[in-house]
Amino acid sequence: MAGKSPRRHTLLLVALSFCWALVLFASPVHAATKEVVFIPGRQSHGWSGHAYNADCKLLAGILNKNVSGIEAVVLEGGWPKKPSTLEDAAAIVIACDGNSLIGAESNWKALDQLAKKGVGIAFMHYALDPGKRYGPYVKSWIGGYYEQHWSVNPSWLAKFETLPDHPITRGVKPFTIHDEWYYHMRFVDSMKGVTPILTAIPPDSTRKRPDGPHSGNPTVRGRMGLPEHVAWAYERPDGSRGFGCTGGHTHWVYAQNDFRKLMLNAVCWIAKIEVPAGGVPTPTPTVAEMEANLQGNRPGNWSAERTRQTIERLNER
């Protein structure tokens, strides 16, 4: 820098620093990454039923591999003891048996505060049945919930013949799949802000069960032949988002390409991450990927070949 005055030298260094700052902040490497937190409850129905940990890890792994701008993490071992653990989350996905995971009222209230800050929230399968006391909270977060003596939980073959035009359905084709599909959920008044995502007509046989907290009631029996919503998106009054899906009793449903893509799209949507035009890329899982993280003892009559056949059968057209 010989021959240049100290003032010109300083100005040149400032200009260079400014240029480097522009380059760094414009670089995709420094784009904001949104954190999605999956919180699974314990596996409770044998080797492949209510396998929440395996479900969540499968979805999180696909998101991390195929969606830029997302960091999906799975928190194991119960509800986080430190509320600060969830402070940076853009979205929280909860999968568990009833209220077995969230537990204390203080945890519900902490989650409520996160929802009021705009955090997206999704509830999967049995998590939608939190009990009467906390049900209204869930309804305010995701637009609906399982209300005992109003909703029912039969297993049936659901034929999703049409899908709405929504970011969650991008790249998803109509599909048919057997699962424990809860229906007749308790939604917000007039379903304001709710967009049904998966809708099908249950067999009449599922409406003929006796009265009980999960089996049946006169209102359900009076809806013979009518469609029911089993997955939905919700835009809260403040513009933040929620999602509910009543399916997922068995881990194998996640091997179905359209159902899995829909769930991945939903997680992106509640986190306000742009869903790709063709949906989240998600190749058909391998046997190893589907069997990973399942807990308990494999049934004696279940082989890797049977898993392969299950994956293949679920994706037949």
C-alpha positions as CSV (number, residue, x, y, z in Angstrom):
1,M,0.0,0.0,0.0
2,A,3.0,2.2,-0.5
3,G,2.2,5.7,-1.6
4,K,-1.3,5.7,-0.3
5,S,-2.3,7.9,2.7
6,P,-3.4,6.2,5.9
7,R,-6.9,7.7,5.4
8,R,-7.2,6.1,1.9
9,H,-5.9,2.8,3.3
10,T,-8.6,2.8,5.9
11,L,-11.4,3.6,3.5
12,L,-10.2,0.8,1.2
13,L,-10.3,-1.7,4.0
14,V,-13.8,-0.6,5.0
15,A,-15.1,-0.9,1.4
16,L,-13.6,-4.4,1.1
17,S,-15.1,-5.5,4.4
18,F,-18.5,-4.2,3.2
19,C,-18.3,-6.1,0.0
20,W,-17.4,-9.3,1.8
21,A,-20.4,-8.8,4.1
22,L,-22.7,-8.5,1.1
23,V,-21.3,-11.7,-0.3
24,L,-21.6,-13.6,2.9
25,F,-25.2,-12.6,3.7
26,A,-26.3,-13.2,0.1
27,S,-24.9,-16.7,0.1
28,P,-27.3,-19.6,0.5
29,V,-25.0,-21.1,3.1
30,H,-26.1,-18.3,5.5
31,A,-29.8,-18.6,4.8
32,A,-31.9,-19.0,7.9
33,T,-32.5,-22.6,8.8
34,K,-35.8,-23.5,10.5
35,E,-35.9,-26.1,13.2
36,V,-38.6,-28.7,13.3
37,V,-38.8,-30.7,16.5
38,F,-40.4,-34.2,16.5
39,I,-41.4,-35.4,20.0
40,P,-42.4,-39.1,20.0
41,G,-44.0,-41.0,22.9
42,R,-43.1,-44.5,23.8
43,Q,-43.9,-47.4,21.5
44,S,-46.9,-49.2,22.9
45,H,-48.4,-51.7,20.5
46,G,-45.9,-54.4,19.8
47,W,-43.2,-54.3,17.2
48,S,-44.8,-52.0,14.6
49,G,-47.8,-50.4,16.2
50,H,-47.8,-46.9,17.7
51,A,-44.1,-46.9,16.8
52,Y,-43.8,-43.2,17.2
53,N,-40.1,-43.1,17.5
54,A,-39.6,-45.0,14.2
55,D,-42.3,-42.9,12.5
56,C,-40.7,-39.6,13.6
57,K,-37.1,-40.6,12.8
58,L,-38.2,-41.8,9.3
59,L,-39.8,-38.5,8.5
60,A,-37.1,-36.3,10.1
61,G,-34.4,-38.2,8.1
62,I,-36.2,-37.6,4.8
63,L,-36.7,-33.9,5.6
64,N,-33.0,-33.4,6.5
65,K,-31.9,-35.2,3.3
66,N,-34.3,-33.6,0.8
67,V,-35.4,-30.2,2.0
68,S,-33.1,-27.2,2.2
69,G,-33.6,-24.7,5.0
70,I,-34.8,-27.2,7.5
71,E,-33.2,-28.9,10.5
72,A,-35.4,-31.7,11.8
73,V,-34.6,-33.2,15.2
74,V,-36.2,-36.0,17.2
75,L,-36.3,-35.5,21.0
76,E,-36.5,-38.9,22.7
77,G,-37.1,-39.7,26.4
78,G,-40.3,-37.9,27.1
79,W,-41.3,-34.2,27.2
80,P,-38.3,-31.9,27.4
81,K,-37.6,-30.9,31.0
82,K,-36.3,-27.4,30.0
83,P,-38.9,-25.3,28.2
84,S,-36.0,-23.5,26.4
85,T,-35.4,-26.6,24.4
86,L,-38.4,-25.7,22.2
87,E,-37.9,-21.9,22.0
88,D,-36.2,-22.0,18.6
89,A,-38.6,-24.4,16.9
90,A,-40.5,-23.2,13.9
91,A,-42.7,-26.3,14.2
92,I,-43.4,-29.1,16.7
93,V,-44.7,-32.5,15.7
94,I,-46.2,-34.6,18.5
95,A,-46.9,-38.3,18.3
96,C,-47.9,-40.3,21.4
97,D,-50.7,-42.1,23.2
98,G,-53.2,-39.7,24.5
99,N,-51.7,-37.3,27.1
100,S,-48.9,-39.8,28.0
101,L,-46.2,-37.5,26.7
102,I,-47.0,-33.9,27.5
103,G,-48.2,-34.6,30.9
104,A,-48.3,-31.7,33.4
105,E,-50.5,-28.7,32.9
106,S,-47.4,-26.5,32.9
107,N,-46.2,-28.3,29.7
108,W,-49.5,-27.6,28.0
109,K,-49.4,-24.0,29.0
110,A,-45.8,-23.7,27.7
111,L,-46.9,-25.2,24.4
112,D,-49.8,-22.8,24.3
113,Q,-47.4,-19.9,24.6
114,L,-45.3,-21.3,21.7
115,A,-48.4,-21.5,19.6
116,K,-49.3,-17.9,20.4
117,K,-45.8,-16.9,19.3
118,G,-46.5,-18.5,15.9
119,V,-44.9,-22.0,16.2
120,G,-46.6,-24.5,13.9
121,I,-47.9,-27.6,15.7
122,A,-49.0,-31.0,14.4
123,F,-50.6,-33.9,16.3
124,M,-50.5,-37.4,14.9
125,H,-52.8,-40.4,15.6
126,Y,-53.5,-41.1,19.3
127,A,-52.0,-37.8,20.4
128,L,-55.2,-36.2,19.1
129,D,-57.0,-37.7,22.1
130,P,-55.6,-35.6,25.0
131,G,-58.6,-35.9,27.2
132,K,-61.4,-33.5,28.0
133,R,-59.3,-31.0,30.1
134,Y,-56.7,-30.2,27.4
135,G,-58.8,-30.9,24.3
136,P,-59.7,-27.3,23.8
137,Y,-56.0,-26.4,23.8
138,V,-55.3,-28.8,21.0
139,K,-58.4,-27.5,19.1
140,S,-57.0,-24.0,19.3
141,W,-53.6,-25.1,18.0
142,I,-54.6,-27.4,15.2
143,G,-58.3,-26.8,14.5
144,G,-59.7,-30.1,15.9
145,Y,-59.1,-33.0,18.2
146,Y,-60.5,-36.4,19.3
147,E,-63.3,-35.8,21.8
148,Q,-64.3,-39.0,23.7
149,H,-68.0,-40.0,23.4
150,W,-68.1,-37.9,20.1
151,S,-65.3,-39.2,18.0
152,V,-64.6,-42.9,17.1
153,N,-61.5,-45.0,16.4
154,P,-62.3,-47.9,14.1
155,S,-59.9,-49.6,11.7
156,W,-61.1,-49.4,8.1
157,L,-60.0,-49.2,4.4
158,A,-60.1,-45.5,3.5
159,K,-60.3,-44.5,-0.1
160,F,-59.1,-41.0,-0.7
161,E,-60.4,-40.5,-4.1
162,T,-60.1,-36.7,-4.4
163,L,-57.6,-34.2,-2.8
164,P,-58.0,-30.5,-2.3
165,D,-55.7,-27.9,-4.0
166,H,-53.4,-27.1,-1.1
167,P,-49.6,-27.0,-0.6
168,I,-49.9,-30.2,1.6
169,T,-51.2,-32.2,-1.3
170,R,-48.6,-31.2,-3.8
171,G,-47.3,-34.2,-5.7
172,V,-49.8,-36.5,-3.8
173,K,-52.1,-38.8,-5.9
174,P,-55.3,-40.2,-4.6
175,F,-54.6,-43.4,-2.6
176,T,-56.3,-46.2,-0.6
177,I,-55.0,-47.5,2.6
178,H,-56.1,-49.5,5.7
179,D,-55.4,-48.1,9.1
180,E,-57.1,-47.1,12.3
181,W,-58.6,-43.8,11.0
182,Y,-60.3,-41.9,13.8
183,Y,-63.2,-39.7,12.6
184,H,-66.0,-37.4,13.6
185,M,-63.5,-35.1,15.3
186,R,-64.4,-32.0,17.3
187,F,-63.5,-29.1,15.1
188,V,-63.5,-25.3,15.7
189,D,-66.9,-23.6,15.2
190,S,-68.0,-23.7,11.5
191,M,-64.6,-25.2,10.7
192,K,-63.3,-21.7,10.3
193,G,-59.7,-21.8,9.2
194,V,-59.8,-25.6,8.7
195,T,-59.1,-27.1,5.3
196,P,-59.9,-30.9,5.1
197,I,-57.0,-32.7,3.5
198,L,-58.0,-36.4,3.7
199,T,-61.7,-37.2,3.5
200,A,-63.3,-40.6,2.9
201,I,-66.6,-42.4,3.6
202,P,-66.2,-45.0,6.3
203,P,-68.0,-48.3,6.0
204,D,-71.4,-48.4,7.7
205,S,-70.1,-51.2,9.9
206,T,-67.8,-48.7,11.7
207,R,-70.8,-46.7,12.8
208,K,-72.7,-49.6,14.3
209,R,-70.7,-50.1,17.4
210,P,-72.2,-49.6,20.8
211,D,-71.9,-46.4,22.8
212,G,-68.6,-45.7,24.5
213,P,-65.8,-43.2,24.7
214,H,-64.2,-44.6,21.5
215,S,-66.6,-47.0,20.0
216,G,-69.8,-45.1,19.0
217,N,-72.6,-42.7,19.8
218,P,-76.0,-41.7,18.3
219,T,-74.6,-38.8,16.3
220,V,-72.1,-41.0,14.6
221,R,-74.7,-43.7,13.9
222,G,-76.9,-41.0,12.3
223,R,-74.2,-40.2,9.7
224,M,-74.4,-43.4,7.7
225,G,-72.9,-42.9,4.2
226,L,-71.5,-39.5,4.9
227,P,-67.8,-38.4,4.4
228,E,-65.5,-37.8,7.3
229,H,-62.3,-35.8,7.6
230,V,-59.3,-37.7,8.9
231,A,-56.5,-35.2,8.2
232,W,-56.7,-31.4,8.0
233,A,-54.8,-28.2,7.9
234,Y,-55.5,-25.2,10.1
235,E,-54.7,-21.5,9.8
236,R,-55.1,-19.9,13.2
237,P,-56.6,-16.4,13.4
238,D,-53.0,-14.9,13.7
239,G,-51.8,-16.7,10.5
240,S,-49.8,-19.4,12.2
241,R,-50.5,-23.0,11.3
242,G,-51.5,-26.4,12.6
243,F,-52.1,-29.9,11.2
244,G,-53.8,-33.1,12.4
245,C,-53.8,-36.6,11.1
246,T,-55.7,-39.4,12.7
247,G,-53.9,-42.2,10.9
248,G,-50.6,-43.8,11.8
249,H,-51.6,-46.6,14.0
250,T,-49.2,-48.9,12.2
251,H,-45.7,-47.9,11.1
252,W,-46.2,-49.6,7.7
253,V,-48.5,-46.8,6.5
254,Y,-45.5,-44.6,6.2
255,A,-44.2,-47.0,3.5
256,Q,-47.1,-45.8,1.2
257,N,-45.5,-43.1,-1.0
258,D,-48.5,-40.7,-1.2
259,F,-49.3,-40.8,2.5
260,R,-45.7,-40.3,3.4
261,K,-45.3,-37.4,1.0
262,L,-48.4,-35.8,2.4
263,M,-47.1,-36.0,5.9
264,L,-43.8,-34.5,4.9
265,N,-45.5,-31.7,3.0
266,A,-47.6,-31.0,6.1
267,V,-44.6,-30.6,8.3
268,C,-43.0,-28.1,5.9
269,W,-46.3,-26.2,5.6
270,I,-46.8,-25.7,9.4
271,A,-43.1,-24.5,9.6
272,K,-43.8,-22.1,6.8
273,I,-41.3,-23.7,4.5
274,E,-42.2,-23.6,0.9
275,V,-43.5,-27.0,-0.2
276,P,-41.9,-28.0,-3.6
277,A,-44.2,-28.0,-6.6
278,G,-44.0,-31.8,-6.7
279,G,-44.0,-32.2,-3.0
280,V,-41.1,-33.2,-0.8
281,P,-38.9,-35.7,-2.7
282,T,-39.3,-39.1,-0.9
283,P,-38.2,-42.3,-2.7
284,T,-39.9,-45.5,-1.6
285,P,-38.2,-46.6,1.6
286,T,-36.0,-49.7,1.7
287,V,-36.7,-52.6,4.0
288,A,-33.8,-51.4,6.3
289,E,-35.3,-47.9,6.4
290,M,-38.7,-49.1,7.4
291,E,-37.5,-51.5,10.0
292,A,-35.0,-49.0,11.6
293,N,-35.8,-47.9,15.1
294,L,-38.7,-50.3,15.7
295,Q,-38.7,-51.4,19.3
296,G,-39.6,-54.7,21.0
297,N,-39.4,-58.2,19.6
298,R,-40.0,-58.9,15.9
299,P,-42.9,-61.4,15.5
300,G,-41.6,-64.9,14.8
301,N,-43.5,-65.0,11.5
302,W,-42.3,-61.6,10.2
303,S,-39.2,-61.6,7.9
304,A,-37.4,-58.9,5.9
305,E,-39.1,-60.4,2.9
306,R,-42.5,-59.8,4.4
307,T,-41.5,-56.2,5.0
308,R,-40.5,-55.9,1.3
309,Q,-43.8,-57.4,0.2
310,T,-45.7,-55.0,2.5
311,I,-43.9,-52.0,1.0
312,E,-44.6,-53.3,-2.5
313,R,-48.3,-54.0,-1.8
314,L,-49.0,-50.6,-0.3
315,N,-47.7,-48.9,-3.5
316,E,-49.6,-51.0,-6.0
317,R,-51.8,-49.0,-8.4
